Structure formats: C-alpha cells, structure tokens
Amino acid sequence: MKKEALARVLEVCSYAPSAKNLQPWRLVVVQDPAIREALVPACRGQKFIAQAPVVIAFCGKEEDAYSAMGGYWNSLAVDLAILLDEMSLAAQSEGLGTCWIGAFREEEVKQVLQIPVEVKVVALTPLGYPDEEPVRRPRKGLAEVLYFDGWGRAGS
C-alpha cells in the first residue's frame, strides 16, 4: 500500500465530526504481518484480516466522549462509527477497500494489541487494494425505511 494513500486516509482523524467535537477516538494501525495474523482468531477466524496490508482498530474511552447523547447515553460508538465511515469513504477515493468488522472478541483484540482495560474496541477494519469486486447485496427500498413528519407516515 502506498504510504501517501494511507496517510490521506488516516488524516480523516483530524477533521471527522464527533459529538461536541470531543474526538474521543484512538486508533491502532496494525501493519506488522505477525500481529495481523494474531488478530485472526480474535476476529472469529476471518482470515482476510491477516491478508490485508493494514488493519485499523477503532478504540476509545467512554469518559472521553459526550455522555448525554439523547439525554441518556454515551456517544463513543456513534463517534467511532462516523470516523470509520469517513475513513472508508477516504479509502475508496484512494482505490482502497475496507470492511466493517464487528465480529471480534474484544478481550482477545485488546490482548493482541496491548490495549488498556479501560479502553473500548468498537470496530476494526482491514484496509488494502481489493483483488475482486464484491457482489452487491440487496438493499431495502426507500419506502421501507423512510417516514415523513412522524413515525409510520409514508411519503408521497
């Protein structure tokens, strides 16, 4: 992977939005092949984790995020999801592929990457040049997911 392309993807950390602009994220960028291989069992045997030249772990502490989102919950997972999405778009513009990894065992990932106990691992993503074009999966139609002016109200 070109270092310049990776740098442009990682630069998104400096401008992605977060609740109250707290930027509660910390990313672990894994390039070492042995460490990527060690992540495979922690990621439920997904072998492509080791095949990608880079794996990024999206982490943070809940105490560093906005604590009253919706009046009752913490923004860490949402902030990290926004960052991962923004980085995925930046990666695509560089010709790179990504995949949201939610199937992992957090304690095992923490052990492999030496992440402190108080830090949450929210997601991982491999990053690299795709060697195939994925088959597009079916999506729900807009009429199934959009309401207008109140819950359950179909648009016209």
C-alpha positions as CSV (number, residue, x, y, z in Angstrom):
1,M,0.0,0.0,0.0
2,K,1.3,3.4,-0.9
3,K,2.3,5.4,2.3
4,E,0.7,8.5,0.9
5,A,-2.7,6.9,0.4
6,L,-2.6,5.5,4.0
7,A,-1.6,9.0,5.3
8,R,-4.5,10.6,3.5
9,V,-7.0,8.0,4.9
10,L,-5.6,8.5,8.5
11,E,-5.7,12.3,8.1
12,V,-9.5,12.0,8.4
13,C,-9.0,11.7,12.1
14,S,-8.1,15.4,12.2
15,Y,-11.4,16.5,10.7
16,A,-14.2,13.9,11.1
17,P,-17.1,15.1,13.2
18,S,-17.8,13.9,16.7
19,A,-20.3,14.9,19.5
20,K,-19.2,18.3,20.9
21,N,-16.0,17.9,18.8
22,L,-14.5,15.8,21.6
23,Q,-12.8,13.4,19.2
24,P,-12.7,10.6,21.7
25,W,-11.0,8.2,19.3
26,R,-7.7,6.4,19.4
27,L,-6.8,4.2,16.5
28,V,-4.3,1.3,16.5
29,V,-2.9,1.0,13.0
30,V,-1.6,-2.6,12.5
31,Q,1.0,-3.1,9.7
32,D,3.1,-5.9,11.2
33,P,2.1,-9.2,9.5
34,A,2.6,-11.3,12.6
35,I,0.2,-9.0,14.6
36,R,-2.4,-9.1,11.8
37,E,-2.1,-12.9,11.9
38,A,-2.6,-12.9,15.7
39,L,-5.8,-10.9,15.2
40,V,-7.4,-13.6,13.1
41,P,-8.6,-15.8,16.0
42,A,-9.7,-12.7,17.9
43,C,-11.8,-11.8,14.8
44,R,-13.6,-15.2,14.8
45,G,-11.3,-16.8,12.2
46,Q,-11.8,-14.2,9.5
47,K,-8.6,-14.9,7.5
48,F,-8.7,-11.8,5.3
49,I,-7.7,-9.8,8.4
50,A,-4.2,-11.2,8.0
51,Q,-4.3,-10.8,4.2
52,A,-4.9,-7.0,4.3
53,P,-1.7,-4.9,4.5
54,V,-3.2,-2.8,7.2
55,V,-5.8,-3.4,10.0
56,I,-7.2,-0.5,12.0
57,A,-8.7,-0.9,15.4
58,F,-11.2,1.9,16.4
59,C,-11.0,2.5,20.1
60,G,-11.8,5.0,22.8
61,K,-12.8,5.6,26.4
62,E,-16.4,6.3,27.1
63,E,-15.4,9.0,29.6
64,D,-13.7,11.0,26.8
65,A,-17.0,11.0,24.8
66,Y,-20.1,13.1,25.2
67,S,-22.1,11.5,28.0
68,A,-25.6,12.8,27.4
69,M,-26.5,12.0,23.9
70,G,-30.3,11.8,23.6
71,G,-30.2,12.8,27.2
72,Y,-29.1,9.3,28.4
73,W,-26.4,7.6,26.5
74,N,-22.7,7.9,25.5
75,S,-21.6,9.0,22.0
76,L,-18.4,6.8,21.8
77,A,-19.8,4.1,19.5
78,V,-21.5,6.7,17.3
79,D,-18.4,8.9,17.1
80,L,-16.3,5.9,16.1
81,A,-18.8,4.8,13.6
82,I,-18.8,8.2,11.9
83,L,-15.0,8.1,11.8
84,L,-14.9,4.6,10.4
85,D,-17.4,5.6,7.7
86,E,-15.5,8.8,6.8
87,M,-12.3,6.8,6.6
88,S,-14.0,4.2,4.4
89,L,-15.0,6.9,2.0
90,A,-11.5,8.3,2.0
91,A,-10.1,4.8,1.4
92,Q,-12.5,4.3,-1.5
93,S,-11.3,7.6,-3.1
94,E,-7.8,6.2,-2.9
95,G,-8.8,2.9,-4.6
96,L,-8.6,1.0,-1.3
97,G,-11.2,-1.4,0.1
98,T,-12.4,-1.7,3.6
99,C,-14.8,-3.9,5.6
100,W,-16.5,-3.1,8.9
101,I,-15.5,-5.8,11.4
102,G,-17.9,-6.2,14.3
103,A,-17.4,-9.9,14.7
104,F,-14.5,-9.9,17.2
105,R,-13.8,-10.8,20.8
106,E,-12.8,-7.6,22.4
107,E,-10.7,-9.0,25.2
108,E,-8.6,-11.0,22.7
109,V,-8.2,-8.0,20.4
110,K,-7.1,-6.0,23.5
111,Q,-4.6,-8.6,24.4
112,V,-3.0,-8.8,20.9
113,L,-2.8,-5.0,20.6
114,Q,-1.9,-4.3,24.2
115,I,-5.0,-2.1,24.6
116,P,-5.7,-1.0,28.3
117,V,-8.7,-2.4,30.1
118,E,-10.5,0.9,30.3
119,V,-10.4,1.4,26.5
120,K,-13.2,0.0,24.4
121,V,-12.6,-1.5,21.0
122,V,-15.7,-0.6,18.9
123,A,-14.7,-1.9,15.5
124,L,-11.9,-3.0,13.2
125,T,-11.4,-2.6,9.5
126,P,-8.9,-4.2,7.1
127,L,-7.5,-1.8,4.5
128,G,-6.0,-2.7,1.2
129,Y,-6.4,-2.8,-2.5
130,P,-9.2,-5.2,-3.4
131,D,-8.5,-8.2,-5.6
132,E,-12.1,-8.7,-6.5
133,E,-15.4,-6.7,-7.0
134,P,-17.9,-7.8,-4.3
135,V,-21.4,-8.8,-5.3
136,R,-23.8,-6.1,-4.4
137,R,-26.2,-7.3,-1.7
138,P,-29.9,-6.4,-1.9
139,R,-31.0,-3.3,-0.1
140,K,-34.4,-2.3,1.3
141,G,-36.4,0.2,-0.8
142,L,-36.7,3.7,0.5
143,A,-40.4,3.2,1.1
144,E,-39.5,0.6,3.7
145,V,-37.1,2.9,5.7
146,L,-38.4,6.4,5.3
147,Y,-41.2,8.1,7.2
148,F,-42.2,11.7,6.8
149,D,-43.4,14.1,9.5
150,G,-43.8,11.3,12.1
151,W,-43.3,7.6,12.7
152,G,-45.0,5.3,10.2
153,R,-46.0,8.0,7.8
154,A,-45.2,7.1,4.2
155,G,-44.0,9.9,1.9
156,S,-45.6,10.9,-1.3
